[in-house]
Amino acid sequence: MSEPQSPFEKPTLDKDLERFSFIEASTHFVMQKAVAPGIAAIFLALTAVIASLLASTADTMLVIIAASVIAAYMAMNIGANDVANNVGAAVGAKAITLVGALAIAFVFEILGALLAGGQVVQTIKSDIIHSHAVSEPGVVIEIMLAALLSAAIWINAATWLNAPVSTTHSIVGSIMGAAAVAAGVASVNWFVMAQIALSWILSPLLGAAIAVGFLWFIKATIIYTDDKVAAARRWVPILLAAMVGSFSTYLLIVLGRRFPGIELYHALAAGLGLGSTSYLWLRAVVARQSIGLENRNQSLRVLFRLPLVGAAAALSFAHGANDVANAIGPLAAIVEATGIQSVARNLDAPLWVTAIGGIGISIGLALYGPRLIRVVGSQITKLNPVRAYCVAMAAATTVIAASTLGLPVSSTHVAIGSVFGVGLFREWYTARSARRRDYILARAAPHELPGLLAATDHDDGDEDRAPDRSYRYLVRRSYLSSILAAWLVTVPASGLLAAFIALFLSTII
């Protein structure tokens, strides 16, 4: 039998176990931190292997591998920074979990890139610079490599700083800066640049206007009615069916570019048919969801979750169709310049190039996107499922229209413009709406009327509760100034960086 341990003896075994536990915990923490860079490195390595197999000669192999790896790196940075705009509103409204939002964005980003990413690729690939001014393949390769690397570095830095900058601004500014150094200022197609810049100004305003229109319609037809649940049962299936029909029409129009047999009237007829058919099913789904719900705004949060998830998926698809060009447009130009594959025959990028962009965006979102999702979704204005639905639908509509026209708009601009539009409209509506004022006063008890009459000009946006004078402003103006500053700096900063990289590449290419 062992002697009892003296109180003066050190508990050696316990201390050793504590050390081992500390080492295990530290190792686990370090391994968790290393998972994301490890997955990113594996993706870049696989990209390099695929690119090497597709290179036709040893002379083009190094260029294709370098361009493909940088494009994959750029795509991951787009996913980490830009895709937060697609699902941030849904997460901020607590209508879907962060994991669920990432899964939706992952799938629909890839689908959007593969099925509808061709139009904007052409603009990025060859419309920003004059083809007659930059005819030598070596100069094209130099410009596009510099632009890719510059934009990727800038977006990576912005993501690290939690700044939701525009990836479209980054790549367009980079191409412009690199082209000015490699081929002269005259090589830039300033007419196309003016069109792109105009779309950057109009797209956030259009997104804000559409979001305000959706929110005004929902307030007028659902929120400020005597029976909110009955109104939602009537209008929510219509909103969902319209979304299904319009998105189906857009998708068929896009596919019509690849399959000439699909005409515009085919797409319109199919969209109308799918929308009408889906309405019958959606009406039954919403009716089941509304069973047992009380006649209050909290019930609308439940009924608008499905529309919000659908809108977030549509926005992710639209983002994949538009912003994948920011990564693969320069790569497609390099592929064509090396002569290993013609891109001009169908104004589209090769499938393997598009896959690098789509998969890279989704991987970047999954690994590094959650930080900015929280900024966009909850730190600008208070969102619930109704408001988040308006934001997502407005952004999706605007980006889809731009993609159809081949304009590389900033989805960051559109989404954040929509968020600010919703918040500012709420401020105006709570202070000026006679309908809202009459609604609140009609539902109040007689002894509450004096206080309500004094306070109905400001509240926190929850119409089921008495107004509160402490909620005077519903949008954080400080974020607007910082976001605008990031936008204004992006084009010149990425352009200057690309110019320096182009100067360096000119000495080795």
HELIX and SHEET records of a PDB file:
HELIX    1   1 THR A   12  LEU A   54  1                                  43    
HELIX    2   2 ALA A   58  ASN A   81  1                                  24    
HELIX    3   3 ALA A   84  GLY A   92  1                                   9    
HELIX    4   4 LEU A   98  ALA A  116  1                                  19    
HELIX    5   5 GLY A  118  GLN A  122  1                                   5    
HELIX    6   6 THR A  123  ASP A  127  3                                   5    
HELIX    7   7 PRO A  137  TRP A  160  1                                  24    
HELIX    8   8 THR A  167  ALA A  183  1                                  17    
HELIX    9   9 VAL A  185  SER A  187  5                                   3    
HELIX   10  10 TRP A  190  ILE A  218  1                                  29    
HELIX   11  11 LYS A  219  ILE A  223  3                                   5    
HELIX   12  12 LYS A  228  GLY A  256  1                                  29    
HELIX   13  13 LEU A  264  GLN A  289  1                                  26    
HELIX   14  14 ASN A  297  LEU A  303  1                                   7    
HELIX   15  15 ARG A  305  ASP A  323  1                                  19    
HELIX   16  16 ALA A  325  THR A  338  1                                  14    
HELIX   17  17 LEU A  351  TYR A  368  1                                  18    
HELIX   18  18 PRO A  370  SER A  378  1                                   9    
HELIX   19  19 PRO A  385  LEU A  405  1                                  21    
HELIX   20  20 SER A  411  ARG A  432  1                                  22    
HELIX   21  21 ALA A  434  ARG A  443  1                                  10    
HELIX   22  22 PRO A  446  GLU A  448  5                                   3    
HELIX   23  23 LEU A  449  ALA A  455  1                                   7    
HELIX   24  24 ARG A  477  SER A  506  1                                  30    
END                                                                             
